[in-house]
Amino acid sequence: MNTFLGYLVIAALFALVLLPALVGLARERRIDRQLRDAQRRRGGTRPETAGAAQPVTAARRPYVRSWARI
């Protein structure tokens, strides 16, 4: 029984440490999806004049899967 409680404590600590990273990842994916949807909606409309300047868009860093490849 003591071994089981030890494993249970380790699993709970691991989940506690991993939870903020998973929440952040889900938030980043949601923001990226919203940006893609907004880009698609904006891309479908044409400017009112033929000589209208295109809006300046900021370059976004590509999604990096590993923290070691920054």
Long-range contacts (C-beta under 8 A, 24 or more apart in sequence): 28-63, 32-63, 35-60
